[in-house]
């Protein structure tokens, strides 16, 4: 009888200010028995999932920790491939887009560095939302100069690396302030591999040649449940396709649990979880944007081969840190 097995390995090395492999990496897994018919490939997403979901909350509001985190955690997927029972339940998590200028204000409506670390301990991550939130792409007379863009990125990355990551790395993703896409040419210089905005031009599928991590598009859910954004499932695919990386965005979720906004978020998350999460097809991986993009880029770089009684995975130098799920097809029971 033929069956599919999936293995997950950690294929990366972490460095001081960003997480990449400094040299080529070769990982092997032995196969015993008749392995001539085995085919190996990298899963579209971690855990063998076919689609992915991220939620970004901008401007580092304290409601990310106090309200959004516990709300999201009520909804689950598992760490098993779709159709495989017995996987460990995993909570939905989000990304907090943080501006450095807010972090020292002592304002109890925003996150502190301790709050950021608490969110990280619960599976969340942060996205760099600049130092001063400067950006005015609609008025050329007020646009940043190249040096101003670089200043924003250099100092914000330095501060985040120290306070949020203990000088071990820096954020990998960027949320364009006021949607200012003019930051884009400078992101990679500061080890930012992805940028998101509401009007991003990237294709939704990682399989599409037009998928561009620096132009990630996100759905604007500000005021969800209100008159201008009434449909709780607005802008979410009715039938999400394989390879889809979908990002929802809001500046916050109403803390009042009886509010239209809070109830609309509950309905949206429940619908997604019931259809694609642990209670449904279990085909979705919900993670911070940084994890989703790191996986997509690492998977694209990986070369996988099944031959001579072993599975071999090769990753070139410069590959981002990420766990990868390898799918083996045509595996006989003797292996």
Secondary structure, DSSP 8 states (H G I E B T S, - for coil): -EEEEEEEEE-----SSS-B-SS-EEEEEE--S--TT-EEEE-SSGGG-SEEEEEEEETTBTHIIIIIHHHHHTSEEESS-TT-----EEE---EEEE-GGGTTS--TTB--HHHHHHHHHTT-EEEE--SS----TT-GGG---HHHHHHHHHHHHHHHHHHTTTTS---SEEE-GGG-GGGGGGTGGGT--EEEETT----SBTTSTT--GGGEE-EE-TTTTSTTS--TTTTS-SS--TTBEEEEEES---S-TTSHHHHHHHHHHHHHHHHHSTTTT--EEE--HHHHHHHHHHHHH-EEEEETTEEEEEE-TT-B--EEEEEEEEEETT-
